[in-house]
Amino acid sequence: MLEADVLNYPTRVMTGDQRDEFFANGSIVLQGLIDKQWLHHLRQAMAEIIEKSRQITENDPAYVLEDGHCAKSPALRRLNNPVCQHPDFWRFTSESAMVKVAADLCGPDVKFYHSKLNFKWPRVGQKFDWHQDIQAWPHTDYSPISIGLYLEDCDVDQGPLLAINGSHRGPLYSMYDEQRNWVLKIPERRLPPNWRDQLATLTGPAGSLVVLNCRVIHGSSQNHSNKMRPLLLNCLLYTSDAADE
């Protein structure tokens, strides 16, 4: 569904100004939509996942480990498909106010695509290079969005998401290097002129939703703090037949 078509529908949980801000910038932080009860359940689910990871010694389809991970001192980089690893992750993805945010930005019929839980462990959480999402996804339009939930407070030292305002209106960039290897990376030398003037640092307290357009150039900095930065990411998109499935 095109932006002009989405604007024909009233918002459900966002304000009109918030929706306009998202369409103008390609990203937005929304506070106050996810309550403490959801955070409690999701943090408990995350704690169970971390406890299970003590038995994991190498990367597998679910767990991506940080350097130094061990049973005594677990350290995770990512949990793939958390909605398949714990029922509370799927409950949140399918029942929370996040779904209404997706409808406000994609259109009334919303379909789930995929999810992941990025941890950014204290001191070792790596940065993620500049990139656009849509080139890595099997979609033929630009309706998909990513909605991240900060499970803990996230400030500038914890490696928050970063986005370049307005870059979703610009070109799609190659995600290959000069040797034609797929790297999912845009070198800084190829970023739009004066991109630093348009840089948005997407921080927020626990429970904040961070929404990204599938074309917006974004990344994240390294976690320099002594606190973890868990971010539950879900990708959703508009589909004209979602209501019939």
C-alpha positions as CSV (number, residue, x, y, z in Angstrom):
1,M,0.0,0.0,0.0
2,L,1.3,3.4,-1.0
3,E,1.9,6.2,1.6
4,A,-1.0,8.2,0.1
5,D,-3.3,5.2,0.5
6,V,-2.3,4.6,4.1
7,L,-3.0,8.3,5.0
8,N,-6.7,7.7,4.0
9,Y,-7.1,5.5,7.1
10,P,-7.4,7.0,10.6
11,T,-4.6,6.1,13.0
12,R,-5.2,3.6,15.8
13,V,-2.5,4.3,18.4
14,M,-0.2,6.9,16.8
15,T,-1.1,10.5,16.4
16,G,-1.3,12.1,13.0
17,D,1.8,14.1,13.7
18,Q,3.7,11.0,14.6
19,R,2.7,9.3,11.4
20,D,3.7,12.3,9.3
21,E,7.1,12.4,11.1
22,F,7.7,8.7,10.2
23,F,6.8,9.2,6.6
24,A,9.0,12.3,6.4
25,N,12.1,10.9,8.2
26,G,11.8,7.2,7.6
27,S,12.2,6.4,11.4
28,I,10.6,7.3,14.7
29,V,10.7,6.4,18.4
30,L,7.4,5.9,20.1
31,Q,7.2,5.9,23.9
32,G,4.4,4.8,26.2
33,L,2.6,2.3,24.0
34,I,4.1,-0.9,25.6
35,D,3.2,-1.3,29.3
36,K,5.2,-2.8,32.2
37,Q,3.4,-6.1,32.1
38,W,4.6,-6.8,28.6
39,L,8.1,-5.8,29.5
40,H,7.9,-8.1,32.5
41,H,6.9,-11.1,30.5
42,L,9.4,-10.4,27.7
43,R,12.3,-9.9,30.1
44,Q,11.4,-13.2,31.8
45,A,11.4,-15.0,28.4
46,M,14.8,-13.4,27.6
47,A,16.2,-14.6,30.9
48,E,15.1,-18.1,30.1
49,I,16.7,-17.9,26.7
50,I,20.0,-16.7,28.3
51,E,19.9,-19.5,30.8
52,K,19.4,-22.1,28.1
53,S,22.3,-20.7,26.1
54,R,24.7,-21.9,28.8
55,Q,24.5,-25.3,27.2
56,I,25.2,-23.9,23.7
57,T,28.9,-24.0,22.6
58,E,28.7,-22.9,19.0
59,N,26.3,-21.0,16.7
60,D,23.2,-22.9,15.6
61,P,20.0,-21.9,13.8
62,A,18.6,-20.2,16.9
63,Y,21.6,-18.9,18.8
64,V,24.4,-16.5,17.6
65,L,27.1,-16.3,20.3
66,E,29.4,-13.4,21.2
67,D,33.1,-14.0,21.5
68,G,33.9,-15.4,24.9
69,H,30.5,-17.0,25.5
70,C,30.6,-19.9,27.9
71,A,28.4,-21.7,30.4
72,K,29.8,-19.7,33.3
73,S,29.5,-16.4,31.6
74,P,26.9,-16.5,28.7
75,A,27.0,-13.8,26.1
76,L,24.7,-13.7,23.1
77,R,24.8,-11.6,20.0
78,R,21.4,-12.7,18.6
79,L,18.5,-15.0,19.0
80,N,17.0,-15.9,15.6
81,N,13.2,-16.3,15.3
82,P,12.4,-15.6,19.0
83,V,8.7,-16.1,18.2
84,C,9.6,-19.8,17.7
85,Q,11.7,-20.0,20.8
86,H,9.2,-18.8,23.5
87,P,5.4,-18.3,23.4
88,D,5.6,-14.8,25.0
89,F,7.5,-13.4,22.0
90,W,4.8,-14.5,19.7
91,R,2.1,-13.2,22.0
92,F,3.7,-9.8,22.0
93,T,4.2,-9.9,18.2
94,S,0.6,-10.8,17.5
95,E,-1.4,-9.2,20.3
96,S,0.4,-6.0,21.6
97,A,0.0,-2.4,20.5
98,M,2.9,-2.9,18.1
99,V,0.5,-4.5,15.7
100,K,-1.6,-1.4,15.6
101,V,1.5,0.7,15.0
102,A,2.2,-1.5,12.0
103,A,-1.4,-1.0,10.7
104,D,-1.0,2.8,11.2
105,L,2.0,2.8,8.9
106,C,1.5,-0.1,6.5
107,G,-2.3,-0.2,6.1
108,P,-5.1,-2.1,7.8
109,D,-4.1,-5.6,6.7
110,V,-0.8,-6.5,8.4
111,K,1.3,-9.7,8.0
112,F,4.2,-10.9,10.1
113,Y,7.5,-11.6,8.2
114,H,10.3,-12.4,10.7
115,S,11.8,-11.5,14.0
116,K,15.1,-11.5,15.9
117,L,16.4,-10.5,19.3
118,N,19.6,-8.5,19.2
119,F,21.4,-8.4,22.6
120,K,24.4,-6.0,22.4
121,W,26.2,-7.5,25.4
122,P,28.0,-4.9,27.6
123,R,31.4,-3.8,26.3
124,V,31.4,-6.4,23.5
125,G,28.2,-5.6,21.6
126,Q,29.4,-4.7,18.1
127,K,28.3,-1.9,15.9
128,F,26.2,-2.7,12.8
129,D,27.3,-1.0,9.6
130,W,25.1,1.4,7.5
131,H,22.7,-0.5,5.3
132,Q,19.1,-0.6,3.9
133,D,16.9,-3.6,4.7
134,I,14.8,-4.1,1.6
135,Q,17.7,-5.4,-0.6
136,A,17.9,-8.4,1.8
137,W,14.2,-9.2,1.8
138,P,12.1,-11.2,-0.7
139,H,9.6,-8.4,-1.3
140,T,8.7,-6.5,-4.4
141,D,7.3,-3.3,-2.8
142,Y,8.3,-0.9,-0.1
143,S,5.6,-1.5,2.5
144,P,7.7,-3.6,5.0
145,I,8.7,-1.9,8.2
146,S,10.8,-3.0,11.2
147,I,9.6,-2.3,14.7
148,G,12.1,-2.7,17.5
149,L,11.3,-2.8,21.2
150,Y,13.9,-1.7,23.7
151,L,13.6,-4.2,26.6
152,E,15.8,-2.0,28.7
153,D,16.6,1.7,28.8
154,C,18.8,2.6,25.8
155,D,21.0,5.7,25.9
156,V,23.8,6.9,23.6
157,D,26.5,4.7,25.2
158,Q,24.6,1.4,24.7
159,G,24.7,1.3,20.9
160,P,21.3,2.6,20.0
161,L,19.9,2.4,16.5
162,L,20.9,5.2,14.2
163,A,19.1,6.4,11.0
164,I,19.7,9.0,8.4
165,N,16.6,11.1,8.1
166,G,15.1,11.3,4.6
167,S,17.3,8.6,3.2
168,H,14.3,6.4,2.4
169,R,13.4,8.9,-0.3
170,G,16.8,8.5,-2.0
171,P,18.3,5.7,-4.0
172,L,18.7,2.0,-3.2
173,Y,22.4,1.1,-2.6
174,S,24.3,-2.0,-3.6
175,M,25.0,-4.3,-0.6
176,Y,27.9,-5.9,-2.4
177,D,31.6,-5.1,-2.1
178,E,33.9,-4.5,-5.0
179,Q,34.6,-8.3,-5.2
180,R,30.8,-8.9,-5.5
181,N,30.6,-10.4,-2.1
182,W,27.3,-9.8,-0.2
183,V,28.2,-7.7,2.8
184,L,25.0,-5.8,3.7
185,K,27.0,-2.6,4.1
186,I,27.1,0.9,2.6
187,P,30.6,2.4,3.0
188,E,30.5,5.9,4.5
189,R,32.1,7.4,1.4
190,R,29.0,6.4,-0.5
191,L,26.5,7.9,1.9
192,P,24.4,11.0,0.9
193,P,26.2,14.4,1.1
194,N,25.9,16.0,4.6
195,W,24.5,12.8,6.0
196,R,25.8,13.7,9.5
197,D,23.4,16.7,9.5
198,Q,20.5,14.3,9.1
199,L,21.6,11.7,11.6
200,A,18.9,10.5,14.1
201,T,20.1,8.8,17.3
202,L,17.1,6.6,18.3
203,T,17.4,6.3,22.0
204,G,14.6,5.7,24.5
205,P,13.5,4.2,27.8
206,A,12.5,0.6,28.2
207,G,9.3,-0.1,26.3
208,S,10.1,2.3,23.5
209,L,9.2,1.2,20.0
210,V,11.7,2.1,17.2
211,V,10.2,2.0,13.8
212,L,12.3,1.9,10.5
213,N,11.2,2.2,6.9
214,C,12.6,-0.7,4.8
215,R,14.6,1.8,2.7
216,V,16.0,4.1,5.3
217,I,19.7,3.9,5.8
218,H,20.4,2.8,9.4
219,G,22.9,1.1,11.6
220,S,24.0,1.1,15.2
221,S,27.1,2.0,17.3
222,Q,29.0,-0.2,19.6
223,N,27.9,-0.8,23.2
224,H,30.4,1.1,25.3
225,S,28.4,0.8,28.6
226,N,28.3,-1.9,31.3
227,K,24.6,-2.5,30.5
228,M,23.1,-4.8,27.9
229,R,21.0,-3.4,25.0
230,P,18.4,-6.0,24.2
231,L,16.3,-5.1,21.1
232,L,13.4,-7.3,19.9
233,L,12.9,-6.6,16.2
234,N,9.9,-7.6,14.1
235,C,9.4,-7.0,10.4
236,L,5.8,-6.6,9.3
237,L,4.3,-5.6,6.0
238,Y,1.0,-4.8,4.3
239,T,-0.7,-7.5,2.4
240,S,-4.1,-7.2,0.6
241,D,-5.1,-10.7,1.6
242,A,-4.0,-10.8,5.2
243,A,-7.6,-10.8,6.4
244,D,-8.4,-13.9,4.4
245,E,-5.5,-16.1,5.8
